[in-house]
Amino acid sequence: MRRAIIVVTVLLALLLGALWFGGEIMAANRLQAEIEARPDLTAASVQPLRAPPALGVTVEAPRIGSGAQGIGAERAQVLVNPLSPLTLRLDLPEALTLTLGGRDHALTGQDIDGVLAFSPLHGRTVKRAEMRGSDLALDGQPLARAADLRVELNRLGFGAPRAARAAYRVSANLDEVTPQALSPLAPTLAGLGGAISVQGGAVLWLDAPFRPDSARMPMVIGAQTEGIDLLLGGQALRVIGRIAPDAAGLAEGQVALYARDAGAVLDVLAAAGLLPTGARPLVEAGLSRLAQADIEAPSDQGPAMPPPAEGELRLLLTMADGRMSIGPVPIGPAPMLMPAGQAAPVLPVTAPSP
């Protein structure tokens, strides 16, 4: 009896070893085929990890993106949990190469990793994505003390824009982001003084769900948040609102900005490209009146915009009929969210559920 137990144990160990060995080979071959089929993916090689009990592959010189825009690394590991085969964990090195406009930038940090999960009921739709890291730097300049980004597939619902075909809930926790280091990514942010911290969430509406086999990235066509908190140079700001495309593809909606220092609000609007230089003096001249203006209940399914707290200002940014204004003061044209003619003429559909 004892000998039989030993034999069975050995056979089970050999079987599990064969499954582990074969599983890594299968995963490596599958990922290699995926990379070869995609013009925006490259890698020098994909090899089985061979580091039990972990199950996964090692990718040498992976790169995502085109020649002018992309991100790459010397090496990355893709790990699979056998109990959850549709969830991948990415172990990334402490140095990545970020390419913007054909120029390479060094992105470095500690504990950089991520998670990518797919919906089992909807093919290759991305159900969840996470990315985190600490002590991040861009070209040697401090970028952020810590970053934690999470994206989850959300139900689209009937309150979404007509052109939306998918919705994702985005949660962000960014600690002490240096605006000057962001200049290669967003040059206008370099003018902000002091570090920025961001905490909160929003729903992003897209014209298609994220799928790794899609020929193009989905386009963001609208967003809604019930509260995103920003700390800029010691000044606290809160953003609540909803923006969606109108029939012409231009932004339409309302965004309320809460702060004790209205100048900080105007700095953020200017850095985002929403406040032209010539419009700022006019807005500043009427700040007290603008901050006291009543806000009508938002239309459709927009979030509630409560009155400001004592000692706090509330400025309302409105986009309608192709124009943008702060309160009654026009400041310029509304941004284009969708190219003309792409607004969907049909009722919204429900995106894949998680």
C-alpha positions as CSV (number, residue, x, y, z in Angstrom):
1,M,0.0,0.0,0.0
2,R,2.8,2.4,0.9
3,R,4.6,1.6,-2.3
4,A,1.4,2.3,-4.3
5,I,1.0,5.7,-2.7
6,I,4.6,6.6,-3.5
7,V,4.1,5.5,-7.1
8,V,0.8,7.5,-7.5
9,T,2.5,10.6,-5.9
10,V,5.4,10.3,-8.4
11,L,3.1,9.9,-11.3
12,L,1.1,13.0,-10.2
13,A,4.2,15.0,-9.8
14,L,5.4,14.0,-13.3
15,L,1.9,14.9,-14.7
16,L,1.9,18.3,-13.1
17,G,5.4,18.9,-14.3
18,A,4.5,18.0,-17.8
19,L,1.5,20.3,-17.7
20,W,3.6,23.1,-16.3
21,F,6.3,22.5,-18.9
22,G,3.9,22.2,-21.8
23,G,1.8,25.1,-20.6
24,E,4.8,27.5,-20.7
25,I,5.8,26.3,-24.2
26,M,2.2,26.8,-25.4
27,A,2.0,30.3,-23.9
28,A,5.3,31.3,-25.4
29,N,4.3,30.0,-28.9
30,R,0.9,31.8,-28.6
31,L,2.4,35.1,-27.6
32,Q,5.1,34.8,-30.3
33,A,2.4,34.3,-32.9
34,E,0.4,37.3,-31.6
35,I,3.5,39.5,-31.8
36,E,4.3,38.4,-35.3
37,A,0.7,39.1,-36.4
38,R,0.7,42.7,-35.1
39,P,2.6,45.5,-36.7
40,D,2.5,47.5,-33.5
41,L,4.1,44.7,-31.4
42,T,7.7,43.6,-31.6
43,A,10.0,41.4,-29.5
44,A,13.5,39.8,-29.9
45,S,12.3,36.5,-28.5
46,V,9.6,34.9,-26.3
47,Q,10.8,32.0,-24.1
48,P,9.3,29.9,-21.3
49,L,10.0,31.3,-17.9
50,R,11.3,28.1,-16.4
51,A,11.1,29.3,-12.8
52,P,8.7,27.0,-10.9
53,P,6.3,27.4,-9.3
54,A,5.7,30.5,-11.4
55,L,4.1,29.9,-14.7
56,G,4.8,32.3,-17.5
57,V,7.1,33.6,-20.2
58,T,10.1,35.9,-20.6
59,V,9.9,38.5,-23.4
60,E,13.2,40.0,-24.6
61,A,13.1,43.5,-26.0
62,P,9.3,43.9,-26.0
63,R,7.9,47.1,-27.6
64,I,4.4,48.4,-28.1
65,G,3.5,51.1,-30.5
66,S,4.7,52.7,-33.8
67,G,8.1,54.1,-34.6
68,A,7.1,57.6,-33.5
69,Q,5.0,56.6,-30.4
70,G,5.6,53.6,-28.2
71,I,7.0,52.1,-25.1
72,G,9.6,49.3,-24.7
73,A,11.9,47.5,-22.3
74,E,15.0,45.3,-22.3
75,R,13.0,42.5,-20.8
76,A,9.6,41.7,-19.3
77,Q,7.9,38.7,-17.6
78,V,4.3,37.7,-18.2
79,L,3.0,35.5,-15.5
80,V,-0.2,33.5,-15.5
81,N,-2.2,32.2,-12.5
82,P,-3.3,28.6,-13.4
83,L,-6.5,29.2,-11.4
84,S,-7.3,32.4,-13.4
85,P,-5.8,31.9,-16.9
86,L,-7.4,35.0,-18.3
87,T,-5.5,37.3,-15.9
88,L,-1.9,38.2,-16.7
89,R,0.6,39.8,-14.3
90,L,3.3,41.9,-15.9
91,D,6.7,42.2,-14.1
92,L,8.5,45.1,-15.7
93,P,12.1,46.3,-15.2
94,E,13.1,49.5,-13.4
95,A,13.9,51.2,-16.7
96,L,11.5,51.6,-19.7
97,T,11.9,53.5,-23.0
98,L,9.1,55.9,-23.8
99,T,9.0,57.1,-27.4
100,L,7.2,60.4,-28.2
101,G,7.3,62.1,-31.5
102,G,10.2,59.9,-32.6
103,R,12.3,60.9,-29.5
104,D,13.2,58.3,-26.8
105,H,12.7,59.2,-23.2
106,A,14.0,57.1,-20.2
107,L,11.1,56.2,-17.8
108,T,12.5,54.7,-14.6
109,G,11.0,53.7,-11.2
110,Q,10.6,51.1,-8.5
111,D,8.2,48.2,-8.3
112,I,6.7,48.8,-11.7
113,D,4.2,46.1,-12.5
114,G,0.7,45.6,-13.9
115,V,-2.3,43.4,-14.3
116,L,-4.3,42.7,-17.4
117,A,-7.5,40.6,-17.2
118,F,-9.9,39.6,-20.0
119,S,-13.6,39.0,-19.9
120,P,-14.3,35.3,-20.3
121,L,-17.8,36.0,-21.9
122,H,-16.7,38.5,-24.5
123,G,-13.7,37.2,-26.3
124,R,-10.6,39.3,-25.9
125,T,-12.2,42.4,-24.4
126,V,-10.1,43.8,-21.6
127,K,-12.0,43.5,-18.4
128,R,-9.5,45.1,-16.0
129,A,-6.1,46.7,-16.2
130,E,-3.8,48.0,-13.5
131,M,-0.5,49.7,-13.5
132,R,1.5,50.9,-10.5
133,G,5.0,52.1,-9.6
134,S,6.9,54.4,-7.2
135,D,9.7,56.9,-7.4
136,L,9.1,57.4,-11.1
137,A,11.4,59.7,-13.1
138,L,11.4,60.8,-16.8
139,D,14.8,61.5,-18.3
140,G,16.2,61.6,-14.8
141,Q,13.8,64.2,-13.6
142,P,11.4,63.2,-10.7
143,L,8.0,62.5,-12.2
144,A,5.9,61.1,-9.4
145,R,6.4,59.7,-5.9
146,A,3.8,57.0,-6.5
147,A,1.3,56.1,-9.2
148,D,-1.6,53.6,-9.1
149,L,-4.0,53.5,-12.1
150,R,-6.9,51.1,-12.4
151,V,-9.3,50.6,-15.3
152,E,-12.4,48.4,-15.2
153,L,-15.0,47.5,-17.8
154,N,-18.3,49.2,-16.8
155,R,-21.9,48.8,-18.0
156,L,-22.6,51.3,-20.7
157,G,-26.3,52.0,-19.8
158,F,-28.7,54.3,-21.4
159,G,-27.2,57.5,-20.0
160,A,-24.1,57.1,-22.1
161,P,-23.5,59.3,-25.2
162,R,-25.2,58.0,-28.4
163,A,-21.8,57.2,-30.0
164,A,-20.5,55.2,-27.0
165,R,-19.9,51.5,-27.5
166,A,-18.0,50.8,-24.3
167,A,-17.5,52.3,-20.8
168,Y,-14.6,51.9,-18.4
169,R,-14.3,53.1,-14.8
170,V,-10.9,54.7,-14.2
171,S,-9.5,55.2,-10.7
172,A,-6.3,57.1,-10.2
173,N,-4.1,57.8,-7.2
174,L,-1.1,59.9,-8.2
175,D,1.2,61.3,-5.5
176,E,3.4,64.3,-6.1
177,V,3.5,64.5,-9.8
178,T,6.0,67.0,-11.1
179,P,4.5,69.2,-13.9
180,Q,7.8,70.1,-15.4
181,A,8.7,66.5,-15.9
182,L,5.5,66.0,-17.8
183,S,6.5,68.6,-20.5
184,P,7.3,65.8,-23.1
185,L,3.8,64.4,-22.6
186,A,1.8,67.6,-22.1
187,P,3.8,70.8,-22.6
188,T,1.1,73.1,-21.3
189,L,1.3,71.4,-17.8
190,A,4.9,72.6,-17.4
191,G,3.6,76.1,-16.5
192,L,1.9,74.8,-13.3
193,G,3.9,75.5,-10.1
194,G,4.4,72.9,-7.5
195,A,3.7,69.2,-7.4
196,I,0.2,67.8,-8.3
197,S,-1.6,65.0,-6.5
198,V,-4.7,63.4,-7.9
199,Q,-7.2,61.1,-6.3
200,G,-10.6,60.0,-7.6
201,G,-12.4,58.2,-10.4
202,A,-14.4,58.8,-13.6
203,V,-16.3,56.9,-16.2
204,L,-14.8,57.1,-19.7
205,W,-17.0,56.5,-22.7
206,L,-15.3,55.0,-25.7
207,D,-16.2,54.3,-29.3
208,A,-15.1,50.6,-28.8
209,P,-13.9,48.4,-26.0
210,F,-10.2,47.7,-25.5
211,R,-9.1,44.5,-27.4
212,P,-5.5,43.5,-27.9
213,D,-6.3,42.3,-31.4
214,S,-7.9,45.5,-32.5
215,A,-6.3,47.4,-35.3
216,R,-6.6,50.8,-33.5
217,M,-6.9,52.2,-30.0
218,P,-10.4,53.1,-28.9
219,M,-11.2,56.9,-28.9
220,V,-12.5,58.6,-25.7
221,I,-15.7,60.4,-26.6
222,G,-16.9,61.5,-23.2
223,A,-16.5,61.3,-19.4
224,Q,-18.3,61.8,-16.2
225,T,-17.0,62.1,-12.6
226,E,-18.7,62.6,-9.3
227,G,-15.5,63.8,-7.8
228,I,-11.8,64.1,-8.6
229,D,-9.6,65.7,-6.0
230,L,-6.4,67.6,-7.0
231,L,-3.8,69.1,-4.7
232,L,-1.8,71.7,-6.6
233,G,0.9,73.7,-4.8
234,G,-0.9,73.4,-1.5
235,Q,-4.3,74.3,-3.0
236,A,-7.1,71.8,-3.0
237,L,-9.4,71.6,-6.0
238,R,-12.4,69.3,-6.7
239,V,-13.8,68.5,-10.1
240,I,-17.4,67.3,-10.8
241,G,-19.1,67.1,-14.1
242,R,-20.0,65.4,-17.4
243,I,-18.8,66.0,-21.0
244,A,-20.2,64.2,-24.1
245,P,-20.2,64.9,-27.8
246,D,-23.2,66.8,-29.4
247,A,-24.6,66.0,-32.8
248,A,-21.6,67.8,-34.5
249,G,-19.0,65.9,-32.3
250,L,-18.2,69.0,-30.2
251,A,-18.0,68.8,-26.4
252,E,-21.2,69.5,-24.5
253,G,-21.8,69.5,-20.8
254,Q,-21.0,71.1,-17.5
255,V,-18.0,70.8,-15.2
256,A,-18.0,72.4,-11.7
257,L,-14.6,73.3,-10.1
258,Y,-14.4,73.9,-6.4
259,A,-11.5,75.6,-4.6
260,R,-10.6,78.2,-2.0
261,D,-8.2,79.9,-4.4
262,A,-9.8,80.7,-7.8
263,G,-6.4,81.4,-9.2
264,A,-5.5,77.8,-8.9
265,V,-8.6,76.8,-10.8
266,L,-7.7,79.2,-13.6
267,D,-4.1,77.8,-13.7
268,V,-5.5,74.3,-14.2
269,L,-7.9,75.4,-16.9
270,A,-5.1,77.3,-18.7
271,A,-2.8,74.3,-18.4
272,A,-5.5,72.0,-19.9
273,G,-5.8,74.4,-22.8
274,L,-9.4,75.4,-21.9
275,L,-8.7,79.0,-20.9
276,P,-7.2,81.2,-23.7
277,T,-4.7,83.8,-22.5
278,G,-6.8,86.6,-23.7
279,A,-9.9,85.4,-21.8
280,R,-8.2,85.2,-18.3
281,P,-8.3,88.9,-17.4
282,L,-12.0,89.0,-18.2
283,V,-12.7,85.9,-16.1
284,E,-10.6,87.2,-13.2
285,A,-12.5,90.5,-13.2
286,G,-15.8,88.8,-12.6
287,L,-14.6,85.9,-10.3
288,S,-16.7,86.9,-7.3
289,R,-19.9,87.1,-9.4
290,L,-19.2,83.9,-11.3
291,A,-18.5,82.0,-8.1
292,Q,-21.8,83.0,-6.6
293,A,-23.9,82.1,-9.7
294,D,-26.6,79.5,-9.2
295,I,-26.2,76.2,-11.0
296,E,-29.2,74.5,-12.5
297,A,-29.7,70.8,-12.0
298,P,-27.6,69.1,-14.6
299,S,-29.5,67.6,-17.6
300,D,-29.7,63.9,-18.4
301,Q,-27.7,61.8,-16.0
302,G,-25.1,64.3,-15.0
303,P,-23.8,64.2,-11.4
304,A,-25.1,66.5,-8.7
305,M,-23.1,69.7,-8.2
306,P,-23.5,70.7,-4.5
307,P,-23.2,74.3,-3.3
308,P,-19.6,75.3,-2.3
309,A,-18.5,75.0,1.3
310,E,-17.9,78.0,3.4
311,G,-14.9,80.0,2.2
312,E,-14.9,78.0,-1.1
313,L,-15.6,79.1,-4.7
314,R,-17.4,77.2,-7.3
315,L,-16.9,78.0,-11.0
316,L,-19.0,76.4,-13.7
317,L,-17.5,75.5,-17.0
318,T,-20.2,75.1,-19.6
319,M,-19.9,73.7,-23.1
320,A,-23.0,74.1,-25.4
321,D,-23.8,75.0,-29.0
322,G,-20.2,74.8,-30.0
323,R,-19.0,77.4,-27.4
324,M,-17.4,77.3,-24.0
325,S,-18.0,79.7,-21.1
326,I,-17.3,80.1,-17.4
327,G,-20.6,81.1,-16.0
328,P,-22.0,83.7,-18.6
329,V,-18.5,84.7,-19.8
330,P,-17.6,83.1,-23.1
331,I,-14.0,82.0,-23.4
332,G,-13.8,80.2,-26.7
333,P,-15.0,77.3,-28.9
334,A,-15.9,74.0,-27.4
335,P,-13.3,71.2,-27.9
336,M,-13.9,68.6,-30.6
337,L,-14.6,65.2,-29.1
338,M,-15.4,63.3,-32.3
339,P,-14.6,64.1,-36.0
340,A,-17.6,65.5,-37.8
341,G,-20.0,62.9,-39.1
342,Q,-19.0,60.1,-36.7
343,A,-21.7,60.8,-34.1
344,A,-23.8,57.6,-33.9
345,P,-27.4,58.1,-35.3
346,V,-28.7,55.1,-33.3
347,L,-29.7,54.6,-29.7
348,P,-27.0,53.5,-27.3
349,V,-26.3,49.9,-26.8
350,T,-25.1,48.1,-23.7
351,A,-21.5,47.3,-23.6
352,P,-20.2,43.9,-22.5
353,S,-20.7,43.4,-18.8
354,P,-17.7,42.5,-16.7
